[in-house]
Amino acid sequence: MPHDDRDIMQRVQAGQVELFEQLVVRYRPVLVRVAASKLDDLASAEDVVQETLLAAFSARDTYRPEFSFSTWLWTILLNGCRRHVKRRARQSPQAVHAAVEFGGSVQQIEHETGLSRLLAAERTERLHGLLRELPEPQADALRLRFFAGLTYPEIADAMQCSRNGARLRVQNGLETLARRLRADEVDL
């Protein structure tokens, strides 16, 4: 069985389409984590990831093996998230409110017990809130670096910027987060 993404995609392109499931299993969890962070809604994130994987499968013949599969997939995901945000922005405020109420937010604390889970949920909520305040390129670079574990060259490819640009986006995003966290501590 092939284990390399590039090898799997070449076999999928050659007609062994059932192998695409290996890529779905490999990438779906991290794609959902990044999309949920960006969209702040688990149900929407799962929808966008499903659309991303379907788009990748549908466009399998356009994949070029000289490029990284993961970069190609991350680009599809980020574009899907942007489209989703634009669609959501066109909805009425009541529809957005209802979606959050009934669809649930990523930050909702399910009926869990224990102070540690509550504190972890609060930290996660605070982090996602801070990421929403950053410029989109910085927030996306941080998500790709820390939620998806991508390297700077992979971030650069996925975000269609230079490697130095990817590093700067991550660095500037971290510095902005640190400043805001320090300011919060002073306010306490």
Accessible surface in RSA format (square Angstrom, percent):
REM  Atomic radii and reference values for relative SASA: ProtOr
REM  Chains: A
REM  Algorithm: Lee & Richards
REM  Probe-radius: 1.40
REM  Slices: 20
REM RES _ NUM      All-atoms   Total-Side   Main-Chain    Non-polar    All polar
REM                ABS   REL    ABS   REL    ABS   REL    ABS   REL    ABS   REL
RES MET A   1   174.49  90.4 112.46  74.4  62.04 147.7  88.65  75.4  85.84 113.7
RES PRO A   2    10.48   7.6   3.07   2.8   7.41  26.9  10.12   8.4   0.36   2.2
RES HIS A   3   138.84  75.9 127.10  88.3  11.73  30.0  91.57  94.4  47.27  55.0
RES ASP A   4    81.63  57.2  72.13  71.8   9.50  22.5  35.89  84.5  45.74  45.6
RES ASP A   5    26.59  18.6  23.95  23.8   2.64   6.2  10.26  24.2  16.32  16.3
RES ARG A   6    92.73  38.9  91.93  46.9   0.80   1.9  28.71  39.2  64.02  38.8
RES ASP A   7    45.33  31.8  44.23  44.0   1.10   2.6  16.21  38.1  29.13  29.0
RES ILE A   8     0.00   0.0   0.00   0.0   0.00   0.0   0.00   0.0   0.00   0.0
RES MET A   9     0.00   0.0   0.00   0.0   0.00   0.0   0.00   0.0   0.00   0.0
RES GLN A  10    80.56  45.0  74.69  54.6   5.87  14.0  20.08  42.7  60.48  45.9
RES ARG A  11    97.34  40.9  96.10  49.0   1.24   3.0  18.61  25.4  78.73  47.7
RES VAL A  12     1.01   0.7   0.00   0.0   1.01   2.4   0.00   0.0   1.01   2.7
RES GLN A  13    53.85  30.1  28.75  21.0  25.10  59.8  15.39  32.8  38.46  29.2
RES ALA A  14    88.63  81.5  45.00  69.4  43.63  99.3  57.85  81.5  30.78  81.5
RES GLY A  15    51.27  63.2   0.00   N/A  51.27  63.2  30.15  82.7  21.12  47.3
RES GLN A  16    76.14  42.6  74.85  54.7   1.29   3.1  23.30  49.6  52.84  40.1
RES VAL A  17    59.20  39.0  54.57  49.4   4.63  11.1  54.64  47.5   4.56  12.4
RES GLU A  18   119.05  68.3  99.71  75.4  19.34  46.0  72.45 140.1  46.60  38.0
RES LEU A  19    14.48   8.1  14.00  10.0   0.47   1.2  14.48  10.2   0.00   0.0
RES PHE A  20    12.18   6.1  12.18   7.5   0.00   0.0  12.18   7.4   0.00   0.0
RES GLU A  21   103.34  59.3 100.14  75.8   3.20   7.6  49.05  94.9  54.29  44.3
RES GLN A  22    39.12  21.9  32.98  24.1   6.13  14.6  32.59  69.4   6.53   4.9
RES LEU A  23     0.55   0.3   0.53   0.4   0.03   0.1   0.53   0.4   0.03   0.1
RES VAL A  24    28.95  19.1  28.95  26.2   0.00   0.0  28.95  25.2   0.00   0.0
RES VAL A  25   100.45  66.1  87.78  79.5  12.67  30.5  93.14  80.9   7.31  19.8
RES ARG A  26    98.96  41.5  73.26  37.3  25.69  61.2  45.87  62.7  53.09  32.2
RES TYR A  27    25.07  11.7  25.07  14.3   0.00   0.0  15.11  11.4   9.96  12.3
RES ARG A  28    88.99  37.4  88.99  45.4   0.00   0.0  24.53  33.5  64.45  39.1
RES PRO A  29    76.39  55.7  67.27  61.3   9.12  33.1  73.02  60.3   3.37  20.9
RES VAL A  30    21.80  14.3  21.53  19.5   0.27   0.7  21.53  18.7   0.27   0.7
RES LEU A  31     0.01   0.0   0.01   0.0   0.00   0.0   0.01   0.0   0.00   0.0
RES VAL A  32    17.48  11.5  17.48  15.8   0.00   0.0  17.48  15.2   0.00   0.0
RES ARG A  33   127.39  53.5 121.59  62.0   5.81  13.8  62.59  85.5  64.81  39.3
RES VAL A  34     0.04   0.0   0.04   0.0   0.00   0.0   0.04   0.0   0.00   0.0
RES ALA A  35     0.00   0.0   0.00   0.0   0.00   0.0   0.00   0.0   0.00   0.0
RES ALA A  36     7.55   6.9   7.29  11.3   0.26   0.6   7.29  10.3   0.26   0.7
RES SER A  37     0.31   0.3   0.05   0.1   0.26   0.6   0.18   0.4   0.12   0.2
RES LYS A  38    22.02  10.7  10.40   6.4  11.61  27.7   2.53   2.3  19.49  20.8
RES LEU A  39     1.00   0.6   0.00   0.0   1.00   2.5   0.22   0.2   0.78   2.1
RES ASP A  40    38.00  26.6  33.32  33.2   4.68  11.1   7.66  18.0  30.34  30.3
RES ASP A  41    12.74   8.9  12.74  12.7   0.00   0.0   3.46   8.1   9.28   9.3
RES LEU A  42    81.13  45.2  81.13  58.0   0.00   0.0  81.13  57.0   0.00   0.0
RES ALA A  43    44.27  40.7  39.01  60.2   5.26  12.0  42.52  59.9   1.75   4.6
RES SER A  44    13.94  11.8  12.80  17.1   1.13   2.6   0.95   2.0  12.99  18.2
RES ALA A  45     0.00   0.0   0.00   0.0   0.00   0.0   0.00   0.0   0.00   0.0
RES GLU A  46    67.64  38.8  64.83  49.0   2.82   6.7   9.88  19.1  57.77  47.2
RES ASP A  47    85.96  60.2  83.18  82.8   2.79   6.6  15.63  36.8  70.33  70.1
RES VAL A  48     0.31   0.2   0.28   0.3   0.02   0.1   0.28   0.2   0.02   0.1
RES VAL A  49     0.36   0.2   0.36   0.3   0.00   0.0   0.36   0.3   0.00   0.0
RES GLN A  50    91.92  51.4  91.31  66.7   0.61   1.4  31.83  67.8  60.08  45.6
RES GLU A  51    78.04  44.8  72.48  54.8   5.57  13.3  41.08  79.5  36.96  30.2
RES THR A  52     2.89   2.1   0.86   0.9   2.03   4.8   1.88   2.5   1.00   1.5
RES LEU A  53     9.90   5.5   9.06   6.5   0.84   2.1   9.49   6.7   0.41   1.1
RES LEU A  54   100.03  55.7  99.25  71.0   0.77   1.9  99.84  70.1   0.19   0.5
RES ALA A  55    41.16  37.8  32.26  49.8   8.90  20.2  39.68  55.9   1.48   3.9
RES ALA A  56     0.00   0.0   0.00   0.0   0.00   0.0   0.00   0.0   0.00   0.0
RES PHE A  57    59.17  29.6  59.17  36.6   0.00   0.0  59.17  35.9   0.00   0.0
RES SER A  58    89.46  75.6  58.54  78.1  30.93  71.2  35.38  75.3  54.09  75.8
RES ALA A  59    33.95  31.2  28.78  44.4   5.17  11.8  33.95  47.8   0.00   0.0
RES ARG A  60    58.17  24.4  58.17  29.7   0.00   0.0   1.02   1.4  57.15  34.6
RES ASP A  61   111.94  78.4  85.68  85.3  26.27  62.1  35.18  82.8  76.76  76.6
RES THR A  62    90.21  64.2  72.25  73.2  17.96  42.8  74.42 100.0  15.79  23.9
RES TYR A  63     5.74   2.7   1.08   0.6   4.66  12.1   1.34   1.0   4.40   5.4
RES ARG A  64   131.44  55.2 128.01  65.3   3.43   8.2  46.86  64.0  84.58  51.3
RES PRO A  65    38.64  28.2  37.15  33.9   1.49   5.4  37.52  31.0   1.12   7.0
RES GLU A  66   110.60  63.5  75.43  57.1  35.17  83.7  58.09 112.4  52.51  42.9
RES PHE A  67   109.06  54.6 106.23  65.8   2.83   7.4 109.06  66.1   0.00   0.0
RES SER A  68    36.69  31.0  28.69  38.3   8.00  18.4  23.85  50.8  12.83  18.0
RES PHE A  69     3.91   2.0   0.32   0.2   3.58   9.3   0.32   0.2   3.58  10.3
RES SER A  70    12.65  10.7  12.22  16.3   0.43   1.0   7.91  16.8   4.74   6.6
RES THR A  71    13.03   9.3  13.03  13.2   0.00   0.0  12.90  17.3   0.12   0.2
RES TRP A  72    50.49  20.3  45.18  21.9   5.32  12.5  35.15  18.7  15.34  24.9
RES LEU A  73     0.34   0.2   0.34   0.2   0.00   0.0   0.34   0.2   0.00   0.0
RES TRP A  74     2.35   0.9   2.35   1.1   0.00   0.0   1.08   0.6   1.27   2.1
RES THR A  75    25.20  17.9  24.97  25.3   0.23   0.5  21.94  29.5   3.26   4.9
RES ILE A  76    29.65  16.9  27.31  20.3   2.34   5.6  29.37  21.2   0.27   0.7
RES LEU A  77     0.00   0.0   0.00   0.0   0.00   0.0   0.00   0.0   0.00   0.0
RES LEU A  78     1.36   0.8   1.36   1.0   0.00   0.0   1.36   1.0   0.00   0.0
RES ASN A  79    59.60  41.1  58.08  56.1   1.52   3.7  10.33  24.9  49.27  47.6
RES GLY A  80     3.08   3.8   0.00   N/A   3.08   3.8   2.60   7.1   0.48   1.1
RES CYS A  81     0.04   0.0   0.04   0.0   0.00   0.0   0.00   0.0   0.04   0.0
RES ARG A  82    74.67  31.3  72.33  36.9   2.34   5.6  36.80  50.3  37.87  23.0
RES ARG A  83   123.78  52.0 121.93  62.2   1.85   4.4  61.14  83.6  62.64  38.0
RES HIS A  84    27.86  15.2  27.86  19.4   0.00   0.0  24.99  25.8   2.87   3.3
RES VAL A  85    59.39  39.1  58.71  53.2   0.68   1.6  58.71  51.0   0.68   1.9
RES LYS A  86   132.41  64.6 128.88  79.1   3.53   8.4  75.91  68.3  56.50  60.2
RES ARG A  87    96.65  40.6  93.08  47.4   3.57   8.5  52.61  71.9  44.04  26.7
RES ARG A  88    62.79  26.4  61.01  31.1   1.78   4.2  22.56  30.8  40.23  24.4
RES ALA A  89    83.97  77.2  46.15  71.2  37.82  86.0  58.77  82.8  25.19  66.7
RES ARG A  90   179.42  75.3 142.95  72.9  36.47  86.8  77.40 105.8 102.02  61.8
RES GLN A  91    89.08  49.8  71.41  52.2  17.67  42.1  24.69  52.6  64.39  48.8
RES SER A  92    54.86  46.4  42.44  56.6  12.42  28.6  38.44  81.8  16.43  23.0
RES PRO A  93   106.88  77.9  95.77  87.3  11.11  40.4 102.30  84.5   4.57  28.4
RES GLN A  94   133.61  74.7 125.09  91.4   8.52  20.3  68.34 145.5  65.27  49.5
RES ALA A  95    42.95  39.5  31.13  48.0  11.82  26.9  38.77  54.6   4.18  11.1
RES VAL A  96    46.11  30.3  45.88  41.5   0.23   0.6  46.11  40.1   0.00   0.0
RES HIS A  97   113.19  61.9 108.56  75.5   4.63  11.8  79.72  82.2  33.46  38.9
RES ALA A  98    40.78  37.5  38.88  60.0   1.90   4.3  40.36  56.8   0.42   1.1
RES ALA A  99    49.32  45.4  37.31  57.6  12.01  27.3  48.20  67.9   1.13   3.0
RES VAL A 100    72.59  47.8  71.66  64.9   0.93   2.2  72.19  62.7   0.41   1.1
RES GLU A 101    98.05  56.3  72.81  55.1  25.25  60.1  35.69  69.0  62.36  50.9
RES PHE A 102   171.44  85.8 137.92  85.4  33.53  87.2 140.98  85.5  30.46  87.2
RES GLY A 103    41.84  51.6   0.00   N/A  41.84  51.6  21.34  58.6  20.51  45.9
RES GLY A 104    12.42  15.3   0.00   N/A  12.42  15.3  11.92  32.7   0.49   1.1
RES SER A 105    26.28  22.2  17.60  23.5   8.67  20.0  13.77  29.3  12.51  17.5
RES VAL A 106    42.73  28.1  21.58  19.5  21.15  51.0  24.46  21.3  18.27  49.5
RES GLN A 107    21.69  12.1  13.14   9.6   8.55  20.4  16.88  35.9   4.81   3.6
RES GLN A 108   104.56  58.5  82.04  60.0  22.52  53.6  34.87  74.2  69.69  52.9
RES ILE A 109    73.92  42.1  45.61  34.0  28.31  68.2  47.96  34.5  25.95  70.4
RES GLU A 110   132.15  75.9 123.78  93.6   8.37  19.9  47.35  91.6  84.80  69.2
RES HIS A 111   198.94 108.7 161.24 112.1  37.70  96.4 118.59 122.2  80.36  93.5
RES GLU A 112    80.94  46.5  51.37  38.9  29.56  70.4  14.32  27.7  66.62  54.4
RES THR A 113   120.82  85.9 107.83 109.3  13.00  31.0  79.62 106.9  41.20  62.3
RES GLY A 114    47.84  59.0   0.00   N/A  47.84  59.0  32.15  88.2  15.69  35.1
RES LEU A 115   124.76  69.5 111.10  79.5  13.66  34.3 114.36  80.3  10.40  28.0
RES SER A 116    83.89  70.9  73.99  98.7   9.90  22.8  52.69 112.2  31.21  43.7
RES ARG A 117   135.08  56.7 130.82  66.7   4.26  10.1  28.47  38.9 106.60  64.6
RES LEU A 118    73.42  40.9  72.25  51.7   1.17   2.9  72.71  51.1   0.71   1.9
RES LEU A 119    76.18  42.4  75.81  54.2   0.37   0.9  75.81  53.2   0.37   1.0
RES ALA A 120    40.97  37.7  39.36  60.7   1.62   3.7  40.30  56.7   0.67   1.8
RES ALA A 121    22.79  21.0  13.67  21.1   9.12  20.7  21.24  29.9   1.55   4.1
RES GLU A 122    88.36  50.7  82.48  62.4   5.88  14.0  32.98  63.8  55.38  45.2
RES ARG A 123   155.64  65.3 148.09  75.5   7.55  18.0  77.50 105.9  78.14  47.4
RES THR A 124    59.49  42.3  56.11  56.9   3.37   8.0  33.18  44.6  26.31  39.8
RES GLU A 125    84.20  48.3  82.83  62.7   1.37   3.3  16.33  31.6  67.87  55.4
RES ARG A 126    90.73  38.1  85.25  43.5   5.48  13.1  53.21  72.7  37.52  22.7
RES LEU A 127    66.16  36.8  64.28  46.0   1.88   4.7  65.90  46.3   0.26   0.7
RES HIS A 128    13.53   7.4  13.53   9.4   0.00   0.0   4.64   4.8   8.89  10.3
RES GLY A 129    13.35  16.5   0.00   N/A  13.35  16.5  11.97  32.8   1.38   3.1
RES LEU A 130     3.00   1.7   3.00   2.1   0.00   0.0   3.00   2.1   0.00   0.0
RES LEU A 131     4.41   2.5   3.55   2.5   0.85   2.1   3.55   2.5   0.85   2.3
RES ARG A 132   115.25  48.4  84.49  43.1  30.76  73.2  48.09  65.7  67.16  40.7
RES GLU A 133    97.70  56.1  71.40  54.0  26.30  62.6  37.90  73.3  59.80  48.8
RES LEU A 134    10.18   5.7   0.00   0.0  10.18  25.6   0.28   0.2   9.89  26.6
RES PRO A 135    74.69  54.4  61.67  56.2  13.02  47.3  74.22  61.3   0.46   2.9
RES GLU A 136    76.83  44.1  66.81  50.5  10.01  23.8  31.14  60.2  45.69  37.3
RES PRO A 137    58.91  42.9  57.44  52.4   1.48   5.4  58.91  48.6   0.00   0.0
RES GLN A 138    31.52  17.6  31.52  23.0   0.00   0.0   4.45   9.5  27.07  20.5
RES ALA A 139     2.61   2.4   2.61   4.0   0.00   0.0   2.61   3.7   0.00   0.0
RES ASP A 140     0.32   0.2   0.26   0.3   0.06   0.1   0.02   0.0   0.30   0.3
RES ALA A 141     0.00   0.0   0.00   0.0   0.00   0.0   0.00   0.0   0.00   0.0
RES LEU A 142     6.54   3.6   5.40   3.9   1.14   2.9   5.69   4.0   0.84   2.3
RES ARG A 143     7.18   3.0   6.46   3.3   0.72   1.7   0.90   1.2   6.28   3.8
RES LEU A 144     0.00   0.0   0.00   0.0   0.00   0.0   0.00   0.0   0.00   0.0
RES ARG A 145    75.24  31.6  70.87  36.1   4.37  10.4   1.37   1.9  73.87  44.8
RES PHE A 146   114.70  57.4  85.01  52.7  29.70  77.3  87.42  53.0  27.28  78.1
RES PHE A 147    42.71  21.4  35.73  22.1   6.99  18.2  37.77  22.9   4.94  14.1
RES ALA A 148    19.65  18.1   0.00   0.0  19.65  44.7   1.41   2.0  18.24  48.3
RES GLY A 149    53.12  65.5   0.00   N/A  53.12  65.5  27.65  75.9  25.46  57.0
RES LEU A 150     8.85   4.9   8.34   6.0   0.52   1.3   8.85   6.2   0.00   0.0
RES THR A 151    66.65  47.4  65.51  66.4   1.14   2.7  62.77  84.3   3.88   5.9
RES TYR A 152    54.40  25.4  53.53  30.5   0.87   2.3  28.55  21.5  25.85  31.9
RES PRO A 153    42.87  31.2  42.34  38.6   0.53   1.9  42.56  35.1   0.31   1.9
RES GLU A 154    52.68  30.2  52.48  39.7   0.19   0.5  12.70  24.6  39.98  32.6
RES ILE A 155     0.00   0.0   0.00   0.0   0.00   0.0   0.00   0.0   0.00   0.0
RES ALA A 156     3.31   3.0   2.90   4.5   0.41   0.9   2.90   4.1   0.41   1.1
RES ASP A 157    81.06  56.8  69.35  69.0  11.71  27.7  12.86  30.3  68.20  68.0
RES ALA A 158     4.22   3.9   0.00   0.0   4.22   9.6   0.00   0.0   4.22  11.2
RES MET A 159    22.06  11.4   3.41   2.3  18.65  44.4   7.40   6.3  14.66  19.4
RES GLN A 160   147.19  82.3 110.80  81.0  36.39  86.6  43.95  93.6 103.24  78.3
RES CYS A 161    32.58  24.6   9.60  10.7  22.98  54.0  21.68  54.9  10.90  11.7
RES SER A 162    70.71  59.7  53.78  71.8  16.93  39.0  53.19 113.3  17.51  24.5
RES ARG A 163   144.03  60.5 139.82  71.3   4.21  10.0  36.24  49.5 107.79  65.3
RES ASN A 164    93.19  64.3  90.91  87.9   2.28   5.5  26.92  64.8  66.27  64.0
RES GLY A 165    18.00  22.2   0.00   N/A  18.00  22.2  17.27  47.4   0.73   1.6
RES ALA A 166     0.00   0.0   0.00   0.0   0.00   0.0   0.00   0.0   0.00   0.0
RES ARG A 167   113.91  47.8 112.35  57.3   1.56   3.7  36.67  50.1  77.24  46.8
RES LEU A 168    80.71  44.9  80.71  57.7   0.00   0.0  80.71  56.7   0.00   0.0
RES ARG A 169    64.83  27.2  63.91  32.6   0.91   2.2  12.71  17.4  52.11  31.6
RES VAL A 170     1.39   0.9   1.39   1.3   0.00   0.0   1.39   1.2   0.00   0.0
RES GLN A 171    91.42  51.1  88.22  64.5   3.20   7.6  26.30  56.0  65.12  49.4
RES ASN A 172    59.68  41.2  58.42  56.5   1.27   3.1   9.41  22.6  50.28  48.6
RES GLY A 173     0.00   0.0   0.00   N/A   0.00   0.0   0.00   0.0   0.00   0.0
RES LEU A 174    77.07  42.9  73.59  52.6   3.48   8.7  73.76  51.8   3.31   8.9
RES GLU A 175    77.23  44.3  73.49  55.6   3.74   8.9  33.65  65.1  43.59  35.6
RES THR A 176    18.90  13.4  18.90  19.2   0.00   0.0  10.72  14.4   8.18  12.4
RES LEU A 177    16.22   9.0  16.22  11.6   0.00   0.0  16.22  11.4   0.00   0.0
RES ALA A 178    37.21  34.2  31.83  49.1   5.38  12.2  36.51  51.4   0.70   1.8
RES ARG A 179   130.42  54.8 125.08  63.8   5.34  12.7  57.68  78.8  72.74  44.1
RES ARG A 180    77.02  32.3  74.66  38.1   2.36   5.6  24.93  34.1  52.08  31.6
RES LEU A 181    80.48  44.8  80.01  57.2   0.47   1.2  80.01  56.2   0.47   1.3
RES ARG A 182   138.44  58.1 137.07  69.9   1.37   3.3  67.05  91.6  71.39  43.3
RES ALA A 183    52.79  48.5  45.66  70.5   7.13  16.2  52.02  73.3   0.77   2.1
RES ASP A 184    47.87  33.5  46.01  45.8   1.87   4.4  21.70  51.1  26.17  26.1
RES GLU A 185   121.54  69.8 107.70  81.5  13.84  32.9  36.27  70.2  85.27  69.6
RES VAL A 186   128.92  84.8 101.04  91.5  27.88  67.2 108.81  94.5  20.11  54.5
RES ASP A 187   119.51  83.7  84.19  83.8  35.32  83.5  31.01  73.0  88.50  88.3
RES LEU A 188   185.35 103.2 125.10  89.5  60.24 151.4 139.58  98.0  45.77 123.2
END  Absolute sums over single chains surface
CHAIN  1 A    10978.0       9355.3       1622.6       6230.5       4747.4
END  Absolute sums over all chains
TOTAL         10978.0       9355.3       1622.6       6230.5       4747.4
